[in-house]
Amino acid sequence: MQASITIVTTKPGVIVSPGLDITLFYITFALYFAGFLAFSFYAAFKADFWHKLGKYLMMAALLPHTAAFLVRWSLSGHVPLSNMYEYMSMMSWMSVVTMLWIYTKYHKPAIGTFLTPVVFMLMVAAALLPKEVSQSLMPALRSVWLAIHVSMAALGTGCFLIAYAASSVYLLRKNDPVPGKKSDNSKMLKTALLTLVAIPIGAAIVLPLTRLVPPTPDSSFGPAGSGFNSGGFFVIAGIGIILGTILASYFWPGRKGGDKSGYGGWMFIAALSSFLIGGLIEGFFLRIGWLTLTHDLPNMVEGGMAKSAWLIFEFFGAAYVFGLIISPALFALLTKMRNIPDSKLPISLELLDEISYKAVSLGYPLYTVGALFAGAIWAEQAWGAFWSWDPKEVGALITWLFFSGYLHARYQRGWTGSRAAILAVAGFLVVLLSFFGNYFFGGLHAYA
């Protein structure tokens, strides 16, 4: 599989080679990375110079980022929100704007410490995507609703990203293993290792020996032309990690009295972080051609090719395996971050919880109006129906229902702290699945 991703719904037309807009994007990328490093140095040395430098670098990066958007608009002749790269770039732009607003409102330099890494990871993901500029959109896409629908959805998603970042740090800071109870701590660790490591990897190794593997003839990992077939291993690992996650929540040992979510929340966000970074590593290998995933399989009935139903598990499995490889170093780093004294990173759990809640409160109406209402109006004009159960539409509805549940839990049930943080993090996973879902399930919004 080629790493390139293009919109299926556009007609063949003029493709413009990326130029000034991509140069501006990489300038932005460098400035965001410098801002991330500056805030990291602030966390390490607690010198005001570093967080002020980081703030100015992030502010300065908005200028080339905005200019890149405008230049791309000029090159394409339409609002540059027609592919995954443009959408993700807009989402990162919104995340930085929201971050600077929160930074100014609360006057807490530590906010930049936990938000800039997430923005940087988002830019890394955007950098891995194809950046060709299409000057031809099919008539259905030549509408003012393109700007309204996609931009508001991207802005709302950017706010959800901020909530994810704040909630992730909340869970890391909340920690703790049970003080003085080594048996409880050992049981928690053993449960995590069994469900999140032993089950997926064990199944991926043992099942092929019994020939109980899905058909994945085209998948391979390794240098082009010399890679080995890895499809069965990745598919089984992907199914295994889903089952392991379910079992982990079921078998996770509770504490007798007190908050039962601290160590489980830390393990959840640490494992999730390694999985997301593993996804970026997977994207890098796809980009350079060292990894191919099975998109089509022989259709025995029609004698042709059919879309692989295993692709999503294969994708998850590869991200899991790469994440597992880097997880020991990542867990050690997150443990050190968790143990940074409050005097060095002065931001309270209550403030992190408030930031997450306000970010969702801002993103929810933007996403509601943009992704659902504007999308439905545009769909009626373009395809003659407000709703067609397209996979992307279903994903947007699930995302909206999930964050509706989050706000209901806070308003009506009084959910705060770890429970709300886990919901916010899980909500962003739903957003990611919706965002990339058309890559696996096709539909009117499909990417090839």
C-alpha positions in Angstrom: 0.0 0.0 0.0 1.2 3.4 -0.8 1.3 5.9 2.1 -0.5 8.5 0.0 -4.1 9.3 0.9 -6.4 11.2 -1.4 -10.0 12.0 -1.3 -12.1 9.6 -3.4 -15.0 12.0 -3.8 -12.9 14.5 -5.9 -12.8 14.1 -9.7 -9.4 13.9 -11.4 -8.1 17.3 -11.9 -5.1 19.6 -11.6 -2.7 18.7 -8.8 -0.4 21.5 -7.7 2.9 20.6 -6.3 3.3 21.8 -2.8 5.5 24.9 -2.5 5.4 28.0 -0.3 2.6 26.6 1.9 4.6 23.5 2.8 7.7 25.6 3.5 5.6 27.7 5.9 4.2 24.5 7.4 7.7 23.2 8.2 8.7 26.6 9.6 5.7 26.3 11.9 6.6 22.7 12.7 10.1 23.9 13.8 8.7 26.7 15.9 6.2 24.4 17.7 9.0 22.0 18.4 11.2 24.8 19.8 8.2 25.9 22.0 7.8 22.3 23.2 11.4 22.2 24.2 11.3 25.5 25.9 8.3 24.5 28.1 10.1 21.2 28.8 13.1 23.1 30.0 10.8 25.2 32.2 9.5 22.0 33.8 13.1 20.8 34.5 14.7 24.0 35.7 11.7 26.2 36.7 13.2 29.4 35.2 10.7 32.0 34.0 12.9 32.6 30.9 11.9 29.2 29.5 8.2 29.5 29.7 8.2 33.0 28.4 10.3 31.9 25.5 8.0 29.0 24.9 4.9 31.3 24.9 6.5 33.7 22.4 7.6 30.8 20.1 4.1 29.4 20.0 2.7 32.8 19.3 5.2 33.4 16.6 4.4 30.0 15.0 0.8 31.0 14.5 1.9 33.6 11.9 3.5 31.1 9.4 0.8 28.6 10.2 -2.0 31.0 9.3 0.0 32.2 6.2 0.4 28.5 5.1 -3.4 28.2 5.3 -4.0 31.3 3.2 -1.3 30.4 0.6 -2.8 27.0 0.2 -6.2 28.5 -0.2 -4.8 30.7 -3.0 -3.2 27.7 -4.7 -6.2 25.4 -4.6 -8.9 28.0 -5.3 -11.1 26.7 -2.4 -11.0 26.5 1.3 -8.1 24.1 2.1 -10.1 21.6 4.2 -10.6 18.8 1.7 -8.1 16.2 2.9 -6.7 14.8 6.1 -3.5 16.9 6.1 -5.5 20.1 5.8 -8.0 19.0 8.5 -5.3 18.0 10.9 -3.3 21.2 10.3 -6.5 23.2 11.1 -7.0 21.1 14.2 -3.5 21.8 15.5 -3.9 25.6 14.8 -7.1 25.6 16.9 -5.3 23.7 19.7 -2.5 26.3 19.8 -5.0 29.2 19.9 -6.9 27.5 22.7 -3.7 26.7 24.6 -2.6 30.4 24.4 -6.0 31.5 25.6 -5.9 29.1 28.6 -2.3 30.1 29.3 -3.3 33.8 29.4 -6.4 33.2 31.4 -4.9 31.2 34.2 -1.3 32.5 34.2 0.0 29.0 34.8 3.2 28.3 32.8 2.8 24.6 33.5 -0.1 24.6 31.1 2.3 24.9 28.2 4.3 22.0 29.6 1.5 19.5 29.0 -0.2 21.0 26.0 2.8 21.6 23.7 3.8 17.9 23.4 0.3 17.0 22.2 0.3 19.8 19.6 3.7 18.7 18.5 2.5 15.1 18.1 -0.4 16.4 16.0 2.0 18.2 13.8 4.1 15.1 13.4 1.0 13.2 12.3 0.2 16.0 9.8 3.8 15.9 8.5 3.4 12.2 7.6 0.3 12.8 5.4 0.4 13.6 1.7 0.3 17.3 1.0 -0.6 17.6 -2.7 -3.0 20.5 -3.5 -6.0 19.5 -5.6 -7.5 22.3 -7.7 -10.5 20.3 -8.8 -13.4 19.4 -6.5 -16.5 17.6 -7.7 -19.6 19.9 -7.9 -21.1 18.6 -4.7 -18.0 19.8 -2.8 -18.0 23.3 -4.3 -20.1 24.8 -1.6 -19.9 27.3 1.2 -20.8 24.5 3.5 -17.4 23.0 2.9 -15.8 25.9 4.9 -18.6 25.9 7.6 -18.9 22.1 8.1 -15.2 21.2 8.1 -13.8 24.2 9.8 -16.2 24.1 12.8 -15.7 20.4 13.1 -11.9 20.9 13.1 -12.2 23.7 15.7 -14.4 21.6 18.0 -12.0 18.7 17.6 -9.1 20.9 18.5 -10.8 21.8 21.8 -11.3 18.1 22.5 -7.6 17.7 22.0 -7.0 20.2 24.8 -9.3 18.3 27.1 -7.5 15.1 26.3 -4.1 16.7 27.1 -5.4 18.2 30.4 -7.1 14.9 31.4 -4.0 12.9 30.6 -1.8 15.0 32.9 -4.6 14.8 35.5 -4.4 11.0 35.5 -0.6 11.0 35.5 -0.5 13.4 38.5 -3.3 11.6 40.3 -1.2 8.4 40.3 -0.5 6.5 42.9 0.2 2.9 43.7 -1.4 1.9 47.1 0.9 3.5 49.7 2.6 0.8 51.7 0.6 -2.1 50.1 3.1 -4.0 47.9 0.7 -6.9 47.4 -2.0 -4.7 46.0 0.5 -2.9 43.8 1.9 -6.2 42.6 -1.6 -7.5 41.7 -2.3 -4.4 39.7 0.9 -4.7 37.7 0.4 -8.4 37.1 -3.2 -7.8 35.9 -1.9 -5.1 33.5 0.9 -7.3 32.1 -1.4 -10.3 31.7 -4.2 -8.4 29.9 -2.3 -5.8 28.0 0.9 -7.8 27.1 0.6 -11.5 27.5 -2.8 -12.0 26.0 -2.3 -10.1 22.7 1.3 -11.2 22.1 0.7 -14.7 23.2 -2.3 -15.1 20.9 -0.3 -13.6 18.0 2.4 -16.2 18.5 0.4 -19.3 19.4 -2.6 -19.0 17.0 -0.4 -19.0 13.8 1.0 -22.4 14.9 -2.5 -23.8 14.8 -3.1 -22.0 11.4 -6.0 -20.0 12.9 -5.0 -16.8 11.2 -6.9 -14.4 9.0 -6.1 -14.1 5.3 -3.7 -11.2 4.8 -1.5 -12.0 1.8 -0.3 -8.5 1.0 0.9 -7.3 4.4 4.6 -7.1 5.0 7.1 -5.3 7.3 10.7 -4.6 6.4 12.7 -2.8 3.6 10.9 -2.7 0.3 11.3 -6.0 -1.6 12.6 -7.9 1.5 9.9 -7.6 4.1 8.3 -10.6 5.8 4.6 -11.3 5.9 3.3 -9.8 9.2 -0.4 -9.5 8.5 -1.6 -12.4 10.6 0.6 -11.4 13.5 -0.6 -7.8 13.5 -4.3 -8.7 13.0 -4.3 -11.1 16.0 -2.4 -8.6 18.1 -5.0 -6.0 17.2 -7.8 -8.2 18.2 -5.9 -9.3 21.3 -5.3 -5.8 22.6 -9.0 -5.0 22.3 -9.9 -8.1 24.2 -7.1 -7.5 26.7 -8.4 -3.9 27.4 -11.9 -5.2 28.1 -10.5 -7.9 30.4 -8.2 -5.4 32.1 -11.2 -3.2 33.1 -13.1 -6.4 34.3 -10.2 -7.9 36.4 -8.6 -4.7 37.6 -8.3 -5.1 41.4 -10.1 -2.6 43.5 -8.9 -0.9 46.7 -10.6 -1.4 50.0 -11.7 2.2 50.7 -10.4 5.4 49.2 -10.1 6.3 45.5 -9.8 3.2 43.4 -9.0 4.9 40.2 -5.6 6.5 40.8 -3.1 3.8 39.7 -5.6 2.4 37.1 -5.9 5.8 35.6 -2.1 6.2 35.5 -1.8 2.8 33.8 -4.5 3.7 31.4 -3.0 6.9 30.1 0.6 5.5 30.1 -0.5 2.5 28.0 -2.6 4.8 25.7 0.4 7.2 25.2 2.6 4.3 24.1 -0.2 3.2 21.7 -0.6 6.6 20.1 3.2 7.0 19.7 3.2 3.5 18.2 0.7 4.8 15.7 3.0 7.6 14.7 5.8 5.1 14.3 3.5 3.0 12.1 2.7 6.1 10.0 6.4 6.7 9.5 7.1 3.2 8.3 4.1 3.4 6.0 5.5 6.7 4.7 8.9 5.3 3.8 7.5 2.1 2.4 8.7 -0.3 5.1 5.2 -1.3 6.1 2.2 -2.3 3.9 -1.2 -3.2 5.2 -3.8 -5.4 3.5 -6.5 -3.4 1.8 -7.9 -5.9 -0.6 -8.4 -9.7 -0.5 -9.5 -12.1 -3.2 -13.3 -12.4 -3.4 -13.9 -16.1 -3.8 -17.5 -15.6 -4.8 -17.2 -12.9 -7.5 -13.7 -13.8 -8.5 -12.4 -10.3 -7.9 -11.1 -8.3 -5.0 -13.0 -7.3 -1.8 -12.0 -4.7 0.8 -10.3 -6.4 3.7 -12.5 -6.6 6.9 -9.3 -7.2 8.9 -7.6 -3.9 8.0 -8.7 -2.0 11.2 -7.4 -4.8 13.4 -4.2 -5.0 11.4 -3.7 -1.2 11.9 -4.3 -1.4 15.6 -2.1 -4.4 16.0 0.9 -2.7 14.3 0.4 0.4 16.4 0.2 -1.7 19.5 3.4 -3.7 18.7 5.4 -0.5 17.9 4.1 1.1 21.0 5.0 -1.9 23.1 8.6 -1.8 22.0 9.0 1.8 23.2 6.8 1.5 26.3 9.5 0.7 28.8 11.4 3.9 28.1 8.1 5.8 27.9 6.8 4.4 31.2 10.0 5.4 32.9 9.7 9.0 31.5 6.1 9.3 32.5 7.0 8.0 36.0 9.5 10.7 36.4 7.0 13.3 35.2 4.5 12.0 37.6 6.9 12.4 40.5 7.9 16.1 39.7 7.2 18.0 42.9 4.3 20.4 42.9 6.8 23.2 43.6 8.4 22.6 40.2 5.1 22.1 38.2 2.6 24.3 40.2 -0.7 23.3 38.7 -3.4 21.7 40.8 -5.6 18.7 39.9 -8.6 20.9 40.3 -7.3 23.3 37.7 -6.6 20.5 35.2 -10.1 19.2 35.7 -11.5 22.7 35.1 -9.4 23.2 31.9 -10.6 19.8 30.6 -14.3 20.6 31.3 -14.1 24.1 29.8 -12.3 22.8 26.7 -15.1 20.3 26.1 -17.7 23.0 26.9 -16.2 25.1 24.1 -15.7 22.3 21.6 -19.1 20.7 22.0 -21.2 23.5 20.5 -18.7 24.0 17.7 -18.7 20.3 16.9 -22.5 20.1 17.2 -23.1 22.9 14.7 -20.3 22.1 12.4 -20.1 18.3 12.2 -23.8 17.5 12.6 -26.1 20.4 11.6 -24.0 22.0 8.9 -23.0 18.5 7.7 -26.6 17.4 7.4 -27.6 20.5 5.5 -24.7 20.1 3.1 -25.5 16.4 2.7 -29.0 17.2 1.7 -27.8 19.7 -0.9 -25.1 17.4 -2.3 -26.7 14.0 -2.1 -30.4 14.6 -1.6 -30.7 13.3 2.0 -29.9 14.8 5.4 -28.7 11.4 6.7 -27.5 8.3 4.8 -25.8 6.3 7.6 -22.4 6.9 6.0 -19.6 5.6 8.3 -18.3 9.2 8.7 -21.8 10.4 9.7 -22.2 7.5 12.1 -18.8 8.3 13.6 -19.7 12.0 14.1 -22.9 11.0 15.7 -21.2 8.6 18.1 -18.7 11.4 19.0 -21.5 13.8 19.7 -23.4 11.3 21.8 -20.2 10.5 23.8 -19.5 14.1 24.7 -23.2 14.7 25.4 -22.8 11.9 27.9 -19.7 13.5 29.3 -21.4 16.8 29.9 -24.5 15.0 31.3 -22.3 13.1 33.7 -20.8 16.3 35.0 -24.0 18.4 35.1 -26.4 15.8 36.4 -24.3 13.1 38.1 -21.5 15.3 39.5 -18.7 13.4 37.8 -15.3 15.1 38.3 -11.8 14.0 38.8 -10.5 10.7 37.5 -13.9 9.5 36.2 -14.4 12.7 34.1 -10.7 12.6 33.0 -11.0 9.0 31.7 -14.2 10.0 29.8 -12.4 12.9 28.2 -9.5 10.8 27.1 -11.8 8.0 25.8 -13.8 10.7 24.0 -10.7 11.8 22.1 -10.1 8.1 21.1 -13.7 8.1 19.7 -12.7 11.3 17.7 -9.6 9.6 16.3 -11.6 6.5 15.3 -14.2 8.7 13.6 -11.5 10.8 11.9 -9.6 7.7 10.5 -12.7 5.5 10.2 -13.4 6.2 6.6 -9.9 4.9 5.9 -11.1 1.4 7.0 -14.8 1.5 6.2 -15.1 3.5 3.0 -18.3 5.5 2.3 -19.1 8.8 0.7 -16.3 10.5 2.8 -13.8 7.7 1.9 -10.1 8.1 1.5 -8.2 5.7 -0.7 
